[in-house]
Amino acid sequence: MTRHEDVPPLWRHADGRPLACVEKIRVLDENYRELAQVLRDALEDGILLGCAESELRAALHELVERVRPGF
């Protein structure tokens, strides 16, 4: 069963046009779902270890903002 947060967005080009290549969409969707699972696991681990959920979410949001492409 797919969780609501695992439903990928409509992927778009920089100019706003939707991507049409099925293979590119498949890769992006797979990455999105894998990342959603990793984030869910990190949240659950942190909460079980006693960290406040709000602190975990803030740290993960900050990480997303700091990450840059490596190419």
PQR file with spaces between the fields and no chain letter, atoms N, CA, C, O and H, PARSE charges and radii, in Angstrom:
ATOM       1  N    MET     1       0.835   -1.180    0.000 -0.4000 1.5000
ATOM       2  CA   MET     1       0.000    0.000    0.000 -0.0000 2.0000
ATOM       3  C    MET     1       0.887    1.253    0.000  0.5500 1.7000
ATOM       4  O    MET     1       1.844    1.337    0.770 -0.5500 1.4000
ATOM       5  N    THR     2       0.578    2.193   -0.835 -0.4000 1.5000
ATOM       6  CA   THR     2       1.350    3.430   -0.938 -0.0000 2.0000
ATOM       7  C    THR     2       0.841    4.447    0.069  0.5500 1.7000
ATOM       8  O    THR     2      -0.361    4.694    0.169 -0.5500 1.4000
ATOM       9  H    THR     2      -0.199    2.125   -1.461  0.4000 1.0000
ATOM      10  N    ARG     3       1.770    5.033    0.813 -0.4000 1.5000
ATOM      11  CA   ARG     3       1.415    6.097    1.748 -0.0000 2.0000
ATOM      12  C    ARG     3       1.254    7.392    0.971  0.5500 1.7000
ATOM      13  O    ARG     3       1.860    7.579   -0.084 -0.5500 1.4000
ATOM      14  H    ARG     3       2.746    4.832    0.732  0.4000 1.0000
ATOM      15  N    HIS     4       0.439    8.272    1.502 -0.4000 1.5000
ATOM      16  CA   HIS     4       0.204    9.565    0.838 -0.0000 2.0000
ATOM      17  C    HIS     4       1.509   10.310    0.584  0.5500 1.7000
ATOM      18  O    HIS     4       1.691   10.890   -0.487 -0.5500 1.4000
ATOM      19  H    HIS     4      -0.053    8.120    2.359  0.4000 1.0000
ATOM      20  N    GLU     5       2.423   10.301    1.562 -0.4000 1.5000
ATOM      21  CA   GLU     5       3.669   11.055    1.402 -0.0000 2.0000
ATOM      22  C    GLU     5       4.614   10.406    0.401  0.5500 1.7000
ATOM      23  O    GLU     5       5.605   11.018    0.002 -0.5500 1.4000
ATOM      24  H    GLU     5       2.275    9.830    2.431  0.4000 1.0000
ATOM      25  N    ASP     6       4.325    9.183   -0.008 -0.4000 1.5000
ATOM      26  CA   ASP     6       5.164    8.494   -0.985 -0.0000 2.0000
ATOM      27  C    ASP     6       4.713    8.731   -2.422  0.5500 1.7000
ATOM      28  O    ASP     6       5.350    8.239   -3.353 -0.5500 1.4000
ATOM      29  H    ASP     6       3.520    8.686    0.316  0.4000 1.0000
ATOM      30  N    VAL     7       3.632    9.472   -2.619 -0.4000 1.5000
ATOM      31  CA   VAL     7       3.137    9.740   -3.968 -0.0000 2.0000
ATOM      32  C    VAL     7       3.967   10.878   -4.564  0.5500 1.7000
ATOM      33  O    VAL     7       3.894   12.013   -4.092 -0.5500 1.4000
ATOM      34  H    VAL     7       3.114    9.871   -1.862  0.4000 1.0000
ATOM      35  N    PRO     8       4.757   10.577   -5.598 -0.5600 1.5000
ATOM      36  CA   PRO     8       5.624   11.601   -6.174  0.2800 2.0000
ATOM      37  C    PRO     8       4.831   12.733   -6.818  0.5500 1.7000
ATOM      38  O    PRO     8       3.684   12.553   -7.228 -0.5500 1.4000
ATOM      39  N    PRO     9       5.461   13.901   -6.900 -0.5600 1.5000
ATOM      40  CA   PRO     9       4.814   15.033   -7.575  0.2800 2.0000
ATOM      41  C    PRO     9       4.892   14.863   -9.091  0.5500 1.7000
ATOM      42  O    PRO     9       5.511   13.920   -9.586 -0.5500 1.4000
ATOM      43  N    LEU    10       4.277   15.757   -9.804 -0.4000 1.5000
ATOM      44  CA   LEU    10       4.426   15.826  -11.246 -0.0000 2.0000
ATOM      45  C    LEU    10       5.780   16.482  -11.501  0.5500 1.7000
ATOM      46  O    LEU    10       5.997   17.635  -11.130 -0.5500 1.4000
ATOM      47  H    LEU    10       3.774   16.523   -9.402  0.4000 1.0000
ATOM      48  N    TRP    11       6.685   15.746  -12.133 -0.4000 1.5000
ATOM      49  CA   TRP    11       8.033   16.267  -12.375 -0.0000 2.0000
ATOM      50  C    TRP    11       8.011   17.207  -13.567  0.5500 1.7000
ATOM      51  O    TRP    11       7.396   16.907  -14.591 -0.5500 1.4000
ATOM      52  H    TRP    11       6.509   14.809  -12.435  0.4000 1.0000
ATOM      53  N    ARG    12       8.682   18.344  -13.434 -0.4000 1.5000
ATOM      54  CA   ARG    12       8.654   19.381  -14.473 -0.0000 2.0000
ATOM      55  C    ARG    12      10.065   19.819  -14.869  0.5500 1.7000
ATOM      56  O    ARG    12      11.014   19.708  -14.093 -0.5500 1.4000
ATOM      57  H    ARG    12       9.182   18.587  -12.603  0.4000 1.0000
ATOM      58  N    HIS    13      10.170   20.311  -16.085 -0.4000 1.5000
ATOM      59  CA   HIS    13      11.384   20.966  -16.562 -0.0000 2.0000
ATOM      60  C    HIS    13      11.482   22.326  -15.871  0.5500 1.7000
ATOM      61  O    HIS    13      10.531   22.785  -15.240 -0.5500 1.4000
ATOM      62  H    HIS    13       9.400   20.401  -16.716  0.4000 1.0000
ATOM      63  N    ALA    14      12.645   22.959  -16.001 -0.4000 1.5000
ATOM      64  CA   ALA    14      12.853   24.285  -15.394 -0.0000 2.0000
ATOM      65  C    ALA    14      11.856   25.317  -15.922  0.5500 1.7000
ATOM      66  O    ALA    14      11.529   26.278  -15.226 -0.5500 1.4000
ATOM      67  H    ALA    14      13.418   22.586  -16.514  0.4000 1.0000
ATOM      68  N    ASP    15      11.375   25.122  -17.147 -0.4000 1.5000
ATOM      69  CA   ASP    15      10.428   26.081  -17.722 -0.0000 2.0000
ATOM      70  C    ASP    15       8.967   25.761  -17.385  0.5500 1.7000
ATOM      71  O    ASP    15       8.054   26.439  -17.855 -0.5500 1.4000
ATOM      72  H    ASP    15      11.640   24.342  -17.713  0.4000 1.0000
ATOM      73  N    GLY    16       8.757   24.729  -16.570 -0.4000 1.5000
ATOM      74  CA   GLY    16       7.406   24.396  -16.122 -0.0000 2.0000
ATOM      75  C    GLY    16       6.711   23.289  -16.893  0.5500 1.7000
ATOM      76  O    GLY    16       5.684   22.776  -16.449 -0.5500 1.4000
ATOM      77  H    GLY    16       9.499   24.178  -16.187  0.4000 1.0000
ATOM      78  N    ARG    17       7.255   22.914  -18.040 -0.4000 1.5000
ATOM      79  CA   ARG    17       6.645   21.819  -18.814 -0.0000 2.0000
ATOM      80  C    ARG    17       6.836   20.495  -18.077  0.5500 1.7000
ATOM      81  O    ARG    17       7.903   20.260  -17.508 -0.5500 1.4000
ATOM      82  H    ARG    17       8.090   23.331  -18.401  0.4000 1.0000
ATOM      83  N    PRO    18       5.828   19.630  -18.075 -0.5600 1.5000
ATOM      84  CA   PRO    18       5.981   18.323  -17.432  0.2800 2.0000
ATOM      85  C    PRO    18       6.992   17.463  -18.192  0.5500 1.7000
ATOM      86  O    PRO    18       7.075   17.519  -19.419 -0.5500 1.4000
ATOM      87  N    LEU    19       7.753   16.675  -17.449 -0.4000 1.5000
ATOM      88  CA   LEU    19       8.631   15.702  -18.092 -0.0000 2.0000
ATOM      89  C    LEU    19       7.769   14.682  -18.815  0.5500 1.7000
ATOM      90  O    LEU    19       6.688   14.331  -18.341 -0.5500 1.4000
ATOM      91  H    LEU    19       7.686   16.629  -16.452  0.4000 1.0000
ATOM      92  N    ALA    20       8.234   14.209  -19.947 -0.4000 1.5000
ATOM      93  CA   ALA    20       7.470   13.239  -20.723 -0.0000 2.0000
ATOM      94  C    ALA    20       8.181   11.894  -20.825  0.5500 1.7000
ATOM      95  O    ALA    20       7.541   10.883  -21.117 -0.5500 1.4000
ATOM      96  H    ALA    20       9.112   14.493  -20.333  0.4000 1.0000
ATOM      97  N    CYS    21       9.494   11.863  -20.591 -0.4000 1.5000
ATOM      98  CA   CYS    21      10.269   10.631  -20.728 -0.0000 2.0000
ATOM      99  C    CYS    21       9.922    9.671  -19.587  0.5500 1.7000
ATOM     100  O    CYS    21      10.141    9.973  -18.414 -0.5500 1.4000
ATOM     101  H    CYS    21      10.014   12.684  -20.354  0.4000 1.0000
ATOM     102  N    VAL    22       9.380    8.520  -19.955 -0.4000 1.5000
ATOM     103  CA   VAL    22       8.931    7.537  -18.967 -0.0000 2.0000
ATOM     104  C    VAL    22      10.087    7.060  -18.093  0.5500 1.7000
ATOM     105  O    VAL    22       9.909    6.873  -16.890 -0.5500 1.4000
ATOM     106  H    VAL    22       9.203    8.275  -20.908  0.4000 1.0000
ATOM     107  N    GLU    23      11.258    6.863  -18.674 -0.4000 1.5000
ATOM     108  CA   GLU    23      12.410    6.381  -17.911 -0.0000 2.0000
ATOM     109  C    GLU    23      12.880    7.427  -16.893  0.5500 1.7000
ATOM     110  O    GLU    23      13.219    7.076  -15.763 -0.5500 1.4000
ATOM     111  H    GLU    23      11.402    7.015  -19.651  0.4000 1.0000
ATOM     112  N    LYS    24      12.903    8.697  -17.277 -0.4000 1.5000
ATOM     113  CA   LYS    24      13.294    9.762  -16.350 -0.0000 2.0000
ATOM     114  C    LYS    24      12.297    9.856  -15.201  0.5500 1.7000
ATOM     115  O    LYS    24      12.685   10.013  -14.044 -0.5500 1.4000
ATOM     116  H    LYS    24      12.627    8.982  -18.195  0.4000 1.0000
ATOM     117  N    ILE    25      11.031    9.762  -15.521 -0.4000 1.5000
ATOM     118  CA   ILE    25       9.987    9.813  -14.488 -0.0000 2.0000
ATOM     119  C    ILE    25      10.110    8.628  -13.551  0.5500 1.7000
ATOM     120  O    ILE    25       9.945    8.774  -12.340 -0.5500 1.4000
ATOM     121  H    ILE    25      10.715    9.635  -16.461  0.4000 1.0000
ATOM     122  N    ARG    26      10.399    7.450  -14.098 -0.4000 1.5000
ATOM     123  CA   ARG    26      10.557    6.251  -13.276 -0.0000 2.0000
ATOM     124  C    ARG    26      11.701    6.428  -12.278  0.5500 1.7000
ATOM     125  O    ARG    26      11.557    6.092  -11.103 -0.5500 1.4000
ATOM     126  H    ARG    26      10.534    7.331  -15.082  0.4000 1.0000
ATOM     127  N    VAL    27      12.845    6.957  -12.745 -0.4000 1.5000
ATOM     128  CA   VAL    27      14.007    7.166  -11.868 -0.0000 2.0000
ATOM     129  C    VAL    27      13.673    8.175  -10.778  0.5500 1.7000
ATOM     130  O    VAL    27      13.966    7.942   -9.605 -0.5500 1.4000
ATOM     131  H    VAL    27      12.963    7.229  -13.700  0.4000 1.0000
ATOM     132  N    LEU    28      13.061    9.297  -11.158 -0.4000 1.5000
ATOM     133  CA   LEU    28      12.705   10.320  -10.175 -0.0000 2.0000
ATOM     134  C    LEU    28      11.694    9.787   -9.159  0.5500 1.7000
ATOM     135  O    LEU    28      11.824   10.048   -7.963 -0.5500 1.4000
ATOM     136  H    LEU    28      12.823    9.487  -12.110  0.4000 1.0000
ATOM     137  N    ASP    29      10.696    9.048   -9.624 -0.4000 1.5000
ATOM     138  CA   ASP    29       9.704    8.466   -8.709 -0.0000 2.0000
ATOM     139  C    ASP    29      10.350    7.487   -7.734  0.5500 1.7000
ATOM     140  O    ASP    29      10.035    7.486   -6.544 -0.5500 1.4000
ATOM     141  H    ASP    29      10.591    8.837  -10.595  0.4000 1.0000
ATOM     142  N    GLU    30      11.249    6.660   -8.242 -0.4000 1.5000
ATOM     143  CA   GLU    30      11.941    5.688   -7.385 -0.0000 2.0000
ATOM     144  C    GLU    30      12.787    6.405   -6.329  0.5500 1.7000
ATOM     145  O    GLU    30      12.759    6.038   -5.154 -0.5500 1.4000
ATOM     146  H    GLU    30      11.505    6.661   -9.209  0.4000 1.0000
ATOM     147  N    ASN    31      13.531    7.420   -6.746 -0.4000 1.5000
ATOM     148  CA   ASN    31      14.342    8.200   -5.793 -0.0000 2.0000
ATOM     149  C    ASN    31      13.462    8.851   -4.730  0.5500 1.7000
ATOM     150  O    ASN    31      13.803    8.850   -3.547 -0.5500 1.4000
ATOM     151  H    ASN    31      13.553    7.719   -7.700  0.4000 1.0000
ATOM     152  N    TYR    32      12.348    9.396   -5.150 -0.4000 1.5000
ATOM     153  CA   TYR    32      11.422   10.055   -4.229 -0.0000 2.0000
ATOM     154  C    TYR    32      10.910    9.073   -3.174  0.5500 1.7000
ATOM     155  O    TYR    32      10.905    9.379   -1.982 -0.5500 1.4000
ATOM     156  H    TYR    32      12.071    9.396   -6.111  0.4000 1.0000
ATOM     157  N    ARG    33      10.485    7.902   -3.621 -0.4000 1.5000
ATOM     158  CA   ARG    33       9.955    6.904   -2.687 -0.0000 2.0000
ATOM     159  C    ARG    33      11.033    6.379   -1.743  0.5500 1.7000
ATOM     160  O    ARG    33      10.773    6.154   -0.561 -0.5500 1.4000
ATOM     161  H    ARG    33      10.489    7.654   -4.590  0.4000 1.0000
ATOM     162  N    GLU    34      12.242    6.183   -2.267 -0.4000 1.5000
ATOM     163  CA   GLU    34      13.348    5.734   -1.406 -0.0000 2.0000
ATOM     164  C    GLU    34      13.676    6.798   -0.359  0.5500 1.7000
ATOM     165  O    GLU    34      13.892    6.474    0.809 -0.5500 1.4000
ATOM     166  H    GLU    34      12.453    6.366   -3.227  0.4000 1.0000
ATOM     167  N    LEU    35      13.714    8.045   -0.767 -0.4000 1.5000
ATOM     168  CA   LEU    35      14.006    9.129    0.168 -0.0000 2.0000
ATOM     169  C    LEU    35      12.908    9.249    1.226  0.5500 1.7000
ATOM     170  O    LEU    35      13.197    9.482    2.400 -0.5500 1.4000
ATOM     171  H    LEU    35      13.539    8.308   -1.715  0.4000 1.0000
ATOM     172  N    ALA    36      11.652    9.089    0.810 -0.4000 1.5000
ATOM     173  CA   ALA    36      10.548    9.129    1.772 -0.0000 2.0000
ATOM     174  C    ALA    36      10.723    8.052    2.839  0.5500 1.7000
ATOM     175  O    ALA    36      10.467    8.304    4.016 -0.5500 1.4000
ATOM     176  H    ALA    36      11.417    8.900   -0.143  0.4000 1.0000
ATOM     177  N    GLN    37      11.156    6.860    2.444 -0.4000 1.5000
ATOM     178  CA   GLN    37      11.353    5.772    3.405 -0.0000 2.0000
ATOM     179  C    GLN    37      12.519    6.082    4.344  0.5500 1.7000
ATOM     180  O    GLN    37      12.421    5.845    5.548 -0.5500 1.4000
ATOM     181  H    GLN    37      11.364    6.655    1.487  0.4000 1.0000
ATOM     182  N    VAL    38      13.615    6.606    3.806 -0.4000 1.5000
ATOM     183  CA   VAL    38      14.771    6.963    4.641 -0.0000 2.0000
ATOM     184  C    VAL    38      14.384    8.046    5.640  0.5500 1.7000
ATOM     185  O    VAL    38      14.758    7.970    6.810 -0.5500 1.4000
ATOM     186  H    VAL    38      13.694    6.798    2.828  0.4000 1.0000
ATOM     187  N    LEU    39      13.636    9.055    5.190 -0.4000 1.5000
ATOM     188  CA   LEU    39      13.195   10.122    6.093 -0.0000 2.0000
ATOM     189  C    LEU    39      12.275    9.581    7.182  0.5500 1.7000
ATOM     190  O    LEU    39      12.394    9.958    8.348 -0.5500 1.4000
ATOM     191  H    LEU    39      13.332    9.117    4.239  0.4000 1.0000
ATOM     192  N    ARG    40      11.358    8.696    6.797 -0.4000 1.5000
ATOM     193  CA   ARG    40      10.449    8.091    7.775 -0.0000 2.0000
ATOM     194  C    ARG    40      11.251    7.320    8.829  0.5500 1.7000
ATOM     195  O    ARG    40      10.988    7.431   10.026 -0.5500 1.4000
ATOM     196  H    ARG    40      11.261    8.390    5.850  0.4000 1.0000
ATOM     197  N    ASP    41      12.227    6.544    8.368 -0.4000 1.5000
ATOM     198  CA   ASP    41      13.068    5.777    9.296 -0.0000 2.0000
ATOM     199  C    ASP    41      13.841    6.703   10.231  0.5500 1.7000
ATOM     200  O    ASP    41      13.939    6.434   11.428 -0.5500 1.4000
ATOM     201  H    ASP    41      12.441    6.454    7.396  0.4000 1.0000
ATOM     202  N    ALA    42      14.394    7.796    9.688 -0.4000 1.5000
ATOM     203  CA   ALA    42      15.156    8.742   10.516 -0.0000 2.0000
ATOM     204  C    ALA    42      14.259    9.401   11.562  0.5500 1.7000
ATOM     205  O    ALA    42      14.664    9.558   12.714 -0.5500 1.4000
ATOM     206  H    ALA    42      14.314    8.014    8.715  0.4000 1.0000
ATOM     207  N    LEU    43      13.054    9.785   11.173 -0.4000 1.5000
ATOM     208  CA   LEU    43      12.114   10.374   12.129 -0.0000 2.0000
ATOM     209  C    LEU    43      11.758    9.384   13.233  0.5500 1.7000
ATOM     210  O    LEU    43      11.777    9.722   14.417 -0.5500 1.4000
ATOM     211  H    LEU    43      12.725    9.658   10.238  0.4000 1.0000
ATOM     212  N    GLU    44      11.438    8.170   12.834 -0.4000 1.5000
ATOM     213  CA   GLU    44      11.061    7.160   13.831 -0.0000 2.0000
ATOM     214  C    GLU    44      12.223    6.861   14.771  0.5500 1.7000
ATOM     215  O    GLU    44      12.027    6.772   15.983 -0.5500 1.4000
ATOM     216  H    GLU    44      11.423    7.895   11.872  0.4000 1.0000
ATOM     217  N    ASP    45      13.440    6.702   14.224 -0.4000 1.5000
ATOM     218  CA   ASP    45      14.609    6.443   15.074 -0.0000 2.0000
ATOM     219  C    ASP    45      14.832    7.585   16.052  0.5500 1.7000
ATOM     220  O    ASP    45      15.032    7.359   17.246 -0.5500 1.4000
ATOM     221  H    ASP    45      13.598    6.774   13.239  0.4000 1.0000
ATOM     222  N    GLY    46      14.798    8.815   15.541 -0.4000 1.5000
ATOM     223  CA   GLY    46      15.029    9.967   16.400 -0.0000 2.0000
ATOM     224  C    GLY    46      14.008   10.079   17.517  0.5500 1.7000
ATOM     225  O    GLY    46      14.361   10.360   18.662 -0.5500 1.4000
ATOM     226  H    GLY    46      14.636    8.998   14.571  0.4000 1.0000
ATOM     227  N    ILE    47      12.748    9.860   17.187 -0.4000 1.5000
ATOM     228  CA   ILE    47      11.689    9.929   18.203 -0.0000 2.0000
ATOM     229  C    ILE    47      11.888    8.833   19.242  0.5500 1.7000
ATOM     230  O    ILE    47      11.759    9.077   20.442 -0.5500 1.4000
ATOM     231  H    ILE    47      12.461    9.632   16.257  0.4000 1.0000
ATOM     232  N    LEU    48      12.206    7.614   18.777 -0.4000 1.5000
ATOM     233  CA   LEU    48      12.439    6.510   19.721 -0.0000 2.0000
ATOM     234  C    LEU    48      13.650    6.773   20.615  0.5500 1.7000
ATOM     235  O    LEU    48      13.706    6.286   21.744 -0.5500 1.4000
ATOM     236  H    LEU    48      12.311    7.415   17.802  0.4000 1.0000
ATOM     237  N    LEU    49      14.616    7.540   20.114 -0.4000 1.5000
ATOM     238  CA   LEU    49      15.806    7.866   20.895 -0.0000 2.0000
ATOM     239  C    LEU    49      15.609    9.091   21.779  0.5500 1.7000
ATOM     240  O    LEU    49      16.523    9.496   22.497 -0.5500 1.4000
ATOM     241  H    LEU    49      14.570    7.936   19.197  0.4000 1.0000
ATOM     242  N    GLY    50      14.414    9.681   21.728 -0.4000 1.5000
ATOM     243  CA   GLY    50      14.084   10.763   22.639 -0.0000 2.0000
ATOM     244  C    GLY    50      14.167   12.163   22.074  0.5500 1.7000
ATOM     245  O    GLY    50      13.966   13.130   22.809 -0.5500 1.4000
ATOM     246  H    GLY    50      13.672    9.351   21.145  0.4000 1.0000
ATOM     247  N    CYS    51      14.456   12.303   20.796 -0.4000 1.5000
ATOM     248  CA   CYS    51      14.536   13.637   20.197 -0.0000 2.0000
ATOM     249  C    CYS    51      13.129   14.138   19.868  0.5500 1.7000
ATOM     250  O    CYS    51      12.255   13.358   19.490 -0.5500 1.4000
ATOM     251  H    CYS    51      14.619   11.518   20.198  0.4000 1.0000
ATOM     252  N    ALA    52      12.924   15.423   20.013 -0.4000 1.5000
ATOM     253  CA   ALA    52      11.634   16.024   19.683 -0.0000 2.0000
ATOM     254  C    ALA    52      11.424   15.965   18.167  0.5500 1.7000
ATOM     255  O    ALA    52      12.330   16.268   17.391 -0.5500 1.4000
ATOM     256  H    ALA    52      13.634   16.057   20.320  0.4000 1.0000
ATOM     257  N    GLU    53      10.222   15.572   17.763 -0.4000 1.5000
ATOM     258  CA   GLU    53       9.919   15.478   16.335 -0.0000 2.0000
ATOM     259  C    GLU    53      10.133   16.814   15.636  0.5500 1.7000
ATOM     260  O    GLU    53      10.620   16.851   14.507 -0.5500 1.4000
ATOM     261  H    GLU    53       9.486   15.326   18.394  0.4000 1.0000
ATOM     262  N    SER    54       9.774   17.907   16.293 -0.4000 1.5000
ATOM     263  CA   SER    54       9.948   19.227   15.674 -0.0000 2.0000
ATOM     264  C    SER    54      11.424   19.518   15.409  0.5500 1.7000
ATOM     265  O    SER    54      11.756   20.129   14.393 -0.5500 1.4000
ATOM     266  H    SER    54       9.378   17.877   17.211  0.4000 1.0000
ATOM     267  N    GLU    55      12.314   19.090   16.308 -0.4000 1.5000
ATOM     268  CA   GLU    55      13.750   19.287   16.116 -0.0000 2.0000
ATOM     269  C    GLU    55      14.260   18.449   14.953  0.5500 1.7000
ATOM     270  O    GLU    55      15.068   18.916   14.150 -0.5500 1.4000
ATOM     271  H    GLU    55      12.044   18.594   17.134  0.4000 1.0000
ATOM     272  N    LEU    56      13.789   17.221   14.867 -0.4000 1.5000
ATOM     273  CA   LEU    56      14.186   16.349   13.765 -0.0000 2.0000
ATOM     274  C    LEU    56      13.746   16.932   12.430  0.5500 1.7000
ATOM     275  O    LEU    56      14.523   16.988   11.477 -0.5500 1.4000
ATOM     276  H    LEU    56      13.133   16.842   15.520  0.4000 1.0000
ATOM     277  N    ARG    57      12.492   17.365   12.374 -0.4000 1.5000
ATOM     278  CA   ARG    57      11.969   17.934   11.125 -0.0000 2.0000
ATOM     279  C    ARG    57      12.744   19.184   10.726  0.5500 1.7000
ATOM     280  O    ARG    57      13.056   19.370    9.550 -0.5500 1.4000
ATOM     281  H    ARG    57      11.861   17.320   13.149  0.4000 1.0000
ATOM     282  N    ALA    58      13.057   20.042   11.692 -0.4000 1.5000
ATOM     283  CA   ALA    58      13.820   21.257   11.402 -0.0000 2.0000
ATOM     284  C    ALA    58      15.209   20.900   10.857  0.5500 1.7000
ATOM     285  O    ALA    58      15.679   21.518    9.901 -0.5500 1.4000
ATOM     286  H    ALA    58      12.804   19.891   12.648  0.4000 1.0000
ATOM     287  N    ALA    59      15.859   19.910   11.462 -0.4000 1.5000
ATOM     288  CA   ALA    59      17.191   19.502   11.008 -0.0000 2.0000
ATOM     289  C    ALA    59      17.133   18.923    9.596  0.5500 1.7000
ATOM     290  O    ALA    59      18.012   19.196    8.779 -0.5500 1.4000
ATOM     291  H    ALA    59      15.477   19.409   12.238  0.4000 1.0000
ATOM     292  N    LEU    60      16.107   18.128    9.305 -0.4000 1.5000
ATOM     293  CA   LEU    60      15.975   17.539    7.973 -0.0000 2.0000
ATOM     294  C    LEU    60      15.648   18.605    6.927  0.5500 1.7000
ATOM     295  O    LEU    60      16.160   18.548    5.809 -0.5500 1.4000
ATOM     296  H    LEU    60      15.393   17.906    9.969  0.4000 1.0000
ATOM     297  N    HIS    61      14.810   19.564    7.275 -0.4000 1.5000
ATOM     298  CA   HIS    61      14.518   20.671    6.356 -0.0000 2.0000
ATOM     299  C    HIS    61      15.798   21.453    6.055  0.5500 1.7000
ATOM     300  O    HIS    61      16.067   21.799    4.905 -0.5500 1.4000
ATOM     301  H    HIS    61      14.394   19.610    8.183  0.4000 1.0000
ATOM     302  N    GLU    62      16.570   21.722    7.084 -0.4000 1.5000
ATOM     303  CA   GLU    62      17.830   22.451    6.904 -0.0000 2.0000
ATOM     304  C    GLU    62      18.779   21.671    6.000  0.5500 1.7000
ATOM     305  O    GLU    62      19.438   22.255    5.141 -0.5500 1.4000
ATOM     306  H    GLU    62      16.351   21.440    8.018  0.4000 1.0000
ATOM     307  N    LEU    63      18.850   20.368    6.188 -0.4000 1.5000
ATOM     308  CA   LEU    63      19.699   19.522    5.352 -0.0000 2.0000
ATOM     309  C    LEU    63      19.286   19.617    3.889  0.5500 1.7000
ATOM     310  O    LEU    63      20.138   19.763    3.012 -0.5500 1.4000
ATOM     311  H    LEU    63      18.314   19.893    6.886  0.4000 1.0000
ATOM     312  N    VAL    64      18.002   19.538    3.622 -0.4000 1.5000
ATOM     313  CA   VAL    64      17.509   19.648    2.243 -0.0000 2.0000
ATOM     314  C    VAL    64      17.929   20.981    1.635  0.5500 1.7000
ATOM     315  O    VAL    64      18.317   21.035    0.468 -0.5500 1.4000
ATOM     316  H    VAL    64      17.310   19.420    4.334  0.4000 1.0000
ATOM     317  N    GLU    65      17.856   22.039    2.402 -0.4000 1.5000
ATOM     318  CA   GLU    65      18.233   23.359    1.904 -0.0000 2.0000
ATOM     319  C    GLU    65      19.740   23.471    1.635  0.5500 1.7000
ATOM     320  O    GLU    65      20.153   24.207    0.740 -0.5500 1.4000
ATOM     321  H    GLU    65      17.541   21.995    3.350  0.4000 1.0000
ATOM     322  N    ARG    66      20.560   22.746    2.405 -0.4000 1.5000
ATOM     323  CA   ARG    66      22.025   22.836    2.267 -0.0000 2.0000
ATOM     324  C    ARG    66      22.584   21.924    1.182  0.5500 1.7000
ATOM     325  O    ARG    66      23.630   22.235    0.613 -0.5500 1.4000
ATOM     326  H    ARG    66      20.224   22.148    3.133  0.4000 1.0000
ATOM     327  N    VAL    67      21.929   20.819    0.877 -0.4000 1.5000
ATOM     328  CA   VAL    67      22.456   19.851   -0.080 -0.0000 2.0000
ATOM     329  C    VAL    67      22.507   20.476   -1.474  0.5500 1.7000
ATOM     330  O    VAL    67      21.544   21.094   -1.927 -0.5500 1.4000
ATOM     331  H    VAL    67      21.079   20.567    1.339  0.4000 1.0000
ATOM     332  N    ARG    68      23.635   20.304   -2.136 -0.4000 1.5000
ATOM     333  CA   ARG    68      23.827   20.825   -3.498 -0.0000 2.0000
ATOM     334  C    ARG    68      24.257   19.670   -4.408  0.5500 1.7000
ATOM     335  O    ARG    68      24.833   18.691   -3.934 -0.5500 1.4000
ATOM     336  H    ARG    68      24.417   19.802   -1.768  0.4000 1.0000
ATOM     337  N    PRO    69      23.986   19.778   -5.689 -0.5600 1.5000
ATOM     338  CA   PRO    69      24.438   18.740   -6.622  0.2800 2.0000
ATOM     339  C    PRO    69      25.964   18.593   -6.580  0.5500 1.7000
ATOM     340  O    PRO    69      26.691   19.574   -6.416 -0.5500 1.4000
ATOM     341  N    GLY    70      26.423   17.374   -6.729 -0.4000 1.5000
ATOM     342  CA   GLY    70      27.862   17.115   -6.682 -0.0000 2.0000
ATOM     343  C    GLY    70      28.556   17.155   -8.035  0.5500 1.7000
ATOM     344  O    GLY    70      29.741   16.835   -8.136 -0.5500 1.4000
ATOM     345  H    GLY    70      25.833   16.577   -6.862  0.4000 1.0000
ATOM     346  N    PHE    71      27.835   17.540   -9.062 -0.4000 1.5000
ATOM     347  CA   PHE    71      28.473   17.580  -10.398 -0.0000 2.0000
ATOM     348  C    PHE    71      28.859   18.974  -10.794  0.5500 1.7000
ATOM     349  O    PHE    71      29.402   19.179  -11.879 -0.5500 1.4000
ATOM     350  H    PHE    71      26.873   17.800   -8.980  0.4000 1.0000
